[in-house]
């Protein structure tokens, strides 16, 4: 069997952490190493981490001052790669894996050696208390076609945290960003830009919680995630031009993505920021938008938002 290095980053997760760890330890695929990273948690998370680390030799721990999810993941990935990691997986500290998640993803890699990334479907935690996936004798693993176009013109057709990835993608192509939200968009967009192969196990094998007070449910979620995606699109475009790898089609898609996510950012700003600040942010994007038509449309929305919020 091939070892999978699993990254679990923790910040103030004492209420959910044990269940997340238990779901990893209960995997039917047992050849793994679990890296638990304490990202400066002031609660009792470290006590839970230490308890599990003494019980299972496959658990390694890292601890540092708070630096955010993206940089914490990068530190763990780099440590894993230095020890020879070939495959990297992720689980958030408030989520849960179903028991056959790794087995099916590694079967997908075995069936499709060309695969670079294998994701799964997701089910919300509250909807899955007694859920058992309909495991079939033979599962058809789906090749996600046109993934670069999808990421530029639509959105993720999967949750990035469900992925198992070949480790070389992080050492050779891209790492997570330091954004507060959306730090996974840049690497997954960059992998797609590099024409890496995405496959999916079409079963909900990842249980995601949506906790009250979490960043993804905060008023600033749209502003932060839109900003991260806008910056990622701009960065991949600039990198493609700089290293002369970009095609006209990919350049156009990245420009469309940039303007779409800039609009997303400004929509989030209208909901999260004081009126003057949201208008100021919209005005600052005039030279950043590739389409001035879209810029003037978004500026108009920002100016009219108090009387026409929809």
VEXDREN-2710 file (C-alpha; in Angstrom, 1 decimal):
% VEXDREN-2710
k/r/px/py/pz
1/UNK/0.0/0.0/0.0
2/UNK/1.0/3.6/-0.5
3/UNK/1.2/5.9/2.5
4/UNK/-1.0/9.0/2.5
5/UNK/0.1/12.0/4.5
6/UNK/-3.0/13.7/6.0
7/UNK/-2.9/17.3/7.1
8/UNK/-5.2/18.4/10.0
9/UNK/-4.8/22.1/11.0
10/UNK/-6.3/23.1/14.3
11/UNK/-7.4/26.5/15.7
12/UNK/-9.7/26.5/18.7
13/UNK/-11.4/23.2/17.8
14/UNK/-11.6/21.5/21.2
15/UNK/-15.3/20.6/20.7
16/UNK/-14.9/18.8/17.3
17/UNK/-11.3/17.8/17.1
18/UNK/-11.6/14.3/18.6
19/UNK/-14.3/13.3/16.2
20/UNK/-12.3/14.5/13.3
21/UNK/-9.2/12.5/14.4
22/UNK/-11.3/9.4/15.2
23/UNK/-12.7/9.5/11.6
24/UNK/-9.2/9.4/10.2
25/UNK/-8.1/6.6/12.5
26/UNK/-11.2/4.6/11.6
27/UNK/-10.4/4.6/7.8
28/UNK/-10.5/1.3/6.1
29/UNK/-7.3/2.4/4.4
30/UNK/-4.8/2.3/7.2
31/UNK/-1.5/3.2/5.5
32/UNK/-1.3/6.9/6.5
33/UNK/0.5/9.4/8.5
34/UNK/-1.5/12.1/10.3
35/UNK/0.0/15.5/10.8
36/UNK/-1.9/17.5/13.4
37/UNK/-0.9/21.2/13.3
38/UNK/-1.8/23.4/16.2
39/UNK/-2.1/26.9/14.7
40/UNK/-1.7/28.8/18.0
41/UNK/-4.9/27.6/19.6
42/UNK/-5.5/29.2/23.1
43/UNK/-8.1/26.6/24.0
44/UNK/-7.6/22.9/25.0
45/UNK/-6.9/21.6/21.5
46/UNK/-3.3/20.9/22.4
47/UNK/-4.3/18.5/25.2
48/UNK/-6.4/16.5/22.8
49/UNK/-3.6/16.5/20.2
50/UNK/-1.1/15.2/22.8
51/UNK/-3.5/12.5/24.0
52/UNK/-3.9/11.1/20.5
53/UNK/-0.2/11.4/19.7
54/UNK/0.7/9.1/22.6
55/UNK/-1.9/6.5/21.4
56/UNK/-0.9/6.2/17.7
57/UNK/2.6/6.3/16.3
58/UNK/1.2/7.4/12.9
59/UNK/0.4/10.8/14.4
60/UNK/3.0/13.6/14.1
61/UNK/2.4/17.0/15.6
62/UNK/3.5/20.6/14.8
63/UNK/2.8/23.7/16.8
64/UNK/3.4/27.4/16.0
65/UNK/2.0/30.8/16.6
66/UNK/-1.2/31.6/14.7
67/UNK/-0.6/32.2/11.0
68/UNK/-3.8/31.0/9.4
69/UNK/-5.0/27.9/7.6
70/UNK/-3.1/28.3/4.3
71/UNK/0.4/28.9/5.9
72/UNK/-0.2/26.1/8.5
73/UNK/-1.0/23.7/5.7
74/UNK/2.1/24.7/3.8
75/UNK/4.3/24.1/6.9
76/UNK/2.8/20.6/7.3
77/UNK/3.1/19.8/3.6
78/UNK/6.7/20.8/3.5
79/UNK/7.5/18.7/6.6
80/UNK/5.7/15.7/5.0
81/UNK/7.5/16.1/1.7
82/UNK/10.9/16.3/3.5
83/UNK/10.0/12.8/4.9
84/UNK/9.2/11.5/1.4
85/UNK/5.4/12.0/1.2
86/UNK/3.9/11.0/-2.2
87/UNK/0.2/11.8/-1.5
88/UNK/-1.3/14.6/0.5
89/UNK/-4.9/14.7/2.0
90/UNK/-6.7/17.2/4.2
91/UNK/-9.4/17.3/6.8
92/UNK/-10.6/20.3/8.7
93/UNK/-10.8/20.1/12.5
94/UNK/-14.6/20.5/12.6
95/UNK/-15.3/17.9/9.8
96/UNK/-15.5/14.1/9.5
97/UNK/-14.5/11.5/7.0
98/UNK/-16.6/8.5/6.2
99/UNK/-14.7/5.3/6.7
100/UNK/-14.0/4.4/3.0
101/UNK/-12.9/7.8/1.8
102/UNK/-9.2/7.1/1.5
103/UNK/-9.7/3.5/0.2
104/UNK/-11.8/4.7/-2.7
105/UNK/-9.6/7.7/-3.5
106/UNK/-6.5/5.5/-3.6
107/UNK/-8.4/3.0/-5.8
108/UNK/-9.0/5.9/-8.2
109/UNK/-5.3/6.6/-8.3
110/UNK/-4.6/2.9/-8.9
111/UNK/-7.2/2.7/-11.7
112/UNK/-6.1/6.0/-13.3
113/UNK/-2.3/6.4/-13.0
114/UNK/-2.6/9.7/-14.9
115/UNK/-4.7/11.2/-12.1
116/UNK/-3.0/14.0/-10.1
117/UNK/-5.9/14.9/-7.8
118/UNK/-8.9/12.8/-6.6
119/UNK/-11.8/14.5/-4.9
120/UNK/-15.1/13.3/-3.5
121/UNK/-18.6/14.6/-3.0
122/UNK/-19.5/16.2/0.3
123/UNK/-22.5/16.0/2.6
124/UNK/-23.3/18.5/5.4
125/UNK/-22.8/17.1/8.9
126/UNK/-26.3/17.9/10.0
127/UNK/-27.8/16.0/7.1
128/UNK/-25.7/12.9/7.6
129/UNK/-26.1/11.7/11.2
130/UNK/-27.2/8.2/10.1
131/UNK/-25.9/8.3/6.5
132/UNK/-24.2/5.3/4.9
133/UNK/-22.9/5.8/1.4
134/UNK/-24.2/3.3/-1.2
135/UNK/-21.0/1.6/-1.9
136/UNK/-21.3/-0.4/-5.1
137/UNK/-19.1/-3.3/-6.2
138/UNK/-17.7/-1.2/-9.0
139/UNK/-17.6/2.6/-8.9
140/UNK/-16.9/4.6/-12.0
141/UNK/-14.4/7.3/-11.1
142/UNK/-15.2/10.5/-13.0
143/UNK/-12.6/12.5/-14.9
144/UNK/-13.5/16.2/-14.4
145/UNK/-13.2/17.6/-17.9
146/UNK/-12.4/21.3/-18.7
147/UNK/-11.5/22.0/-15.0
148/UNK/-9.6/25.2/-15.8
149/UNK/-12.5/26.7/-17.7
150/UNK/-14.9/25.6/-14.9
151/UNK/-12.8/27.3/-12.2
152/UNK/-12.6/30.5/-14.3
153/UNK/-16.2/30.8/-15.4
154/UNK/-18.2/29.0/-12.7
155/UNK/-16.8/27.7/-9.4
156/UNK/-15.4/24.6/-7.7
157/UNK/-17.4/21.5/-8.8
158/UNK/-16.1/20.0/-5.5
159/UNK/-14.9/21.0/-2.1
160/UNK/-11.1/21.3/-2.2
161/UNK/-10.7/20.0/1.3
162/UNK/-11.9/16.6/0.1
163/UNK/-8.9/16.1/-2.2
164/UNK/-6.1/13.7/-2.2
165/UNK/-3.2/15.1/-4.3
166/UNK/0.1/13.9/-5.5
167/UNK/2.6/15.7/-3.3
168/UNK/4.8/16.9/-6.2
169/UNK/2.1/19.4/-7.1
170/UNK/2.9/21.4/-4.0
171/UNK/6.7/21.2/-4.3
172/UNK/6.8/21.9/-8.0
173/UNK/3.8/24.1/-8.8
174/UNK/2.0/26.0/-6.1
175/UNK/1.2/26.3/-2.3
176/UNK/-1.7/27.7/-0.4
177/UNK/-1.9/31.4/0.1
178/UNK/-2.1/33.4/3.3
179/UNK/-5.6/34.7/2.6
180/UNK/-8.0/34.5/5.5
181/UNK/-10.6/32.8/3.2
182/UNK/-10.2/31.2/-0.2
183/UNK/-6.5/30.3/0.3
184/UNK/-7.1/27.1/-1.6
185/UNK/-8.2/28.7/-4.9
186/UNK/-4.8/29.8/-6.1
187/UNK/-3.1/26.3/-5.9
188/UNK/-6.1/24.5/-7.4
189/UNK/-6.4/27.1/-10.2
190/UNK/-2.7/26.8/-10.8
191/UNK/-2.8/23.0/-11.0
192/UNK/-5.7/23.3/-13.5
193/UNK/-3.7/25.9/-15.5
194/UNK/-0.9/23.3/-15.7
195/UNK/-3.3/20.8/-17.2
196/UNK/-3.2/18.4/-14.2
197/UNK/-5.8/15.6/-14.2
198/UNK/-8.7/15.9/-11.7
199/UNK/-10.8/12.8/-10.9
200/UNK/-13.8/12.5/-8.6
201/UNK/-15.2/9.6/-6.5
202/UNK/-18.9/10.3/-7.0
203/UNK/-20.0/9.6/-3.4
204/UNK/-20.4/12.0/-0.4
205/UNK/-17.5/10.7/1.7
206/UNK/-16.7/14.0/3.5
207/UNK/-19.0/15.4/6.2
208/UNK/-18.7/19.2/6.5
209/UNK/-19.9/21.2/9.5
210/UNK/-21.1/24.8/9.1
211/UNK/-20.6/26.2/12.6
212/UNK/-22.2/29.4/13.8
213/UNK/-19.5/32.1/14.1
214/UNK/-17.2/30.5/11.5
215/UNK/-15.6/32.7/8.9
216/UNK/-17.5/31.0/6.0
217/UNK/-20.8/32.2/7.7
218/UNK/-19.6/35.7/8.5
219/UNK/-20.7/38.9/6.8
220/UNK/-17.2/39.3/5.4
221/UNK/-17.1/35.9/3.7
222/UNK/-18.0/37.1/0.2
223/UNK/-15.6/40.0/0.5
224/UNK/-12.7/37.9/1.6
225/UNK/-13.2/34.9/-0.7
226/UNK/-13.9/37.2/-3.7
227/UNK/-10.6/39.1/-3.0
228/UNK/-8.6/35.8/-2.7
229/UNK/-10.0/34.5/-6.0
230/UNK/-9.5/37.8/-7.8
231/UNK/-5.9/37.9/-6.7
232/UNK/-5.4/34.3/-7.6
233/UNK/-6.7/34.8/-11.1
234/UNK/-4.5/37.9/-11.5
235/UNK/-1.5/36.1/-10.2
236/UNK/-1.8/33.1/-12.5
237/UNK/-2.3/35.4/-15.5
238/UNK/0.9/37.3/-14.6
239/UNK/2.9/34.2/-14.0
240/UNK/1.7/32.7/-17.3
241/UNK/2.8/35.8/-19.2
242/UNK/6.1/35.9/-17.3
243/UNK/7.1/32.3/-18.1
244/UNK/5.6/32.4/-21.6
245/UNK/3.4/29.4/-21.0
246/UNK/0.0/31.1/-21.5
247/UNK/-2.2/30.6/-24.5
248/UNK/-4.7/33.2/-25.8
249/UNK/-7.6/31.0/-24.6
250/UNK/-6.2/30.7/-21.1
251/UNK/-5.4/34.4/-20.9
252/UNK/-9.0/35.3/-21.9
253/UNK/-10.4/32.9/-19.3
254/UNK/-8.2/34.3/-16.6
255/UNK/-9.3/37.9/-17.5
256/UNK/-13.0/36.8/-17.3
257/UNK/-12.3/35.1/-14.0
258/UNK/-10.6/38.2/-12.6
259/UNK/-13.5/40.5/-13.4
260/UNK/-16.0/37.9/-12.2
261/UNK/-14.3/37.6/-8.8
262/UNK/-13.7/41.3/-8.6
263/UNK/-17.5/41.7/-8.9
264/UNK/-17.9/39.0/-6.3
265/UNK/-15.5/40.9/-4.0
266/UNK/-17.5/44.2/-4.4
267/UNK/-20.8/42.4/-3.8
268/UNK/-19.3/41.2/-0.6
269/UNK/-18.0/44.6/0.3
270/UNK/-21.5/46.2/-0.1
271/UNK/-22.8/43.8/2.5
272/UNK/-19.9/43.9/4.9
273/UNK/-18.4/47.4/4.8
274/UNK/-19.7/50.8/5.6
275/UNK/-21.2/52.5/2.5
276/UNK/-18.3/55.0/2.0
277/UNK/-15.7/52.2/2.3
278/UNK/-17.5/49.9/-0.2
279/UNK/-17.8/52.8/-2.7
280/UNK/-14.1/53.7/-2.2
281/UNK/-13.1/50.0/-2.8
282/UNK/-15.2/50.0/-6.0
283/UNK/-13.6/53.2/-7.3
284/UNK/-10.1/51.7/-6.6
285/UNK/-10.9/48.9/-9.1
286/UNK/-11.3/51.1/-12.1
287/UNK/-7.8/50.3/-13.6
288/UNK/-8.0/46.7/-12.4
289/UNK/-11.1/45.6/-14.3
290/UNK/-10.3/44.3/-17.8
291/UNK/-13.9/45.2/-18.8
292/UNK/-14.8/48.8/-18.1
293/UNK/-18.4/48.0/-18.8
294/UNK/-18.4/45.6/-15.8
295/UNK/-16.5/48.2/-13.7
296/UNK/-19.2/50.9/-14.3
297/UNK/-21.9/48.4/-13.6
298/UNK/-20.4/47.4/-10.3
299/UNK/-19.7/51.0/-9.3
300/UNK/-23.3/51.8/-10.0
301/UNK/-24.4/49.0/-7.8
302/UNK/-22.2/50.2/-5.0
303/UNK/-23.4/53.8/-5.3
304/UNK/-27.1/52.7/-5.3
305/UNK/-26.8/49.9/-2.7
306/UNK/-28.5/51.8/0.2
307/UNK/-31.7/52.3/-1.9
308/UNK/-31.6/49.2/-4.0
309/UNK/-29.7/46.5/-2.1
310/UNK/-30.8/43.7/-4.4
END
